[in-house]
């Protein structure tokens, strides 16, 4: 773990200072803002993915299957369709962020309110419905895209890919405080998550109030995904790589170990991707493309390896 932290520190130092000319008036403050966004996004991706996989008992699923990112993309598409380029000026980045987070939280609340009410804890039906809704919402988004002009589509494309360049100081402050409060508030539930990793029946036999714990943890996952997506954009397969790399390095499923380690790994991946975008590809590609390429390849390899062991 210490070596991992040392690696992240070295990457962060290189990210801030490399080819900066020690410009403390513009370059370094901008990079520090991007680094803060990377840290917030890394914590959100790691915590949401690892906790979600604990709840579902599946190591190849991420919260993206629930349709949160699909809702975000549909919202952005409708904004561009109805308001055009004026949507950027009317709402601003701060207003867009707040509305996106609230919309994703409302979507999550409606799902849980409908499916997990009255002590029901059928997580698998929730996953199935989330997958179907994600496909339906994605289809609607594609239909909306056909109705917008090429110029407006370029605006929408900017929101559909993860980026650390559009974050604002107010967003960073609000997001950082909210994520810190959520993580600290739920830190006391980590032993309960360790029990949930044993399975639903085992957890209930050990006295865990399974329906209540599932609802609370899903609410935490939704909040973290909403914050990271609203701040950075969709991250798709990122959680698969982070979670499974964490399990391989930690060699334990204790969340007191896996969550901090997963956060560190996610931050390292984001910093490395941003360094490649800035200094190797010279902004001719995006962080989202690099991360999705790496994580998607890992996901396919994991699927093939899992199938081969059956």
QUIDA-V686585 format. One record per run of one state. SS is the DSSP state (H for helix, E for strand, - for the rest). FROM is the first residue (numbers start at 1). LEN is the number of residues. Records with the same first field share a line. If there is no record, write none. Layout:
SS=FROM-LEN ; FROM-LEN
This chain:
-=1-1 ; 18-9 ; 57-6 ; 67-1 ; 84-2 ; 116-7 ; 147-3 ; 160-9 ; 197-3 ; 206-4 ; 233-5 ; 251-4 ; 281-6 ; 309-2
H=2-16 ; 27-30 ; 63-4 ; 68-16 ; 86-30 ; 123-24 ; 150-10 ; 169-28 ; 200-6 ; 210-23 ; 238-13 ; 255-26 ; 287-22
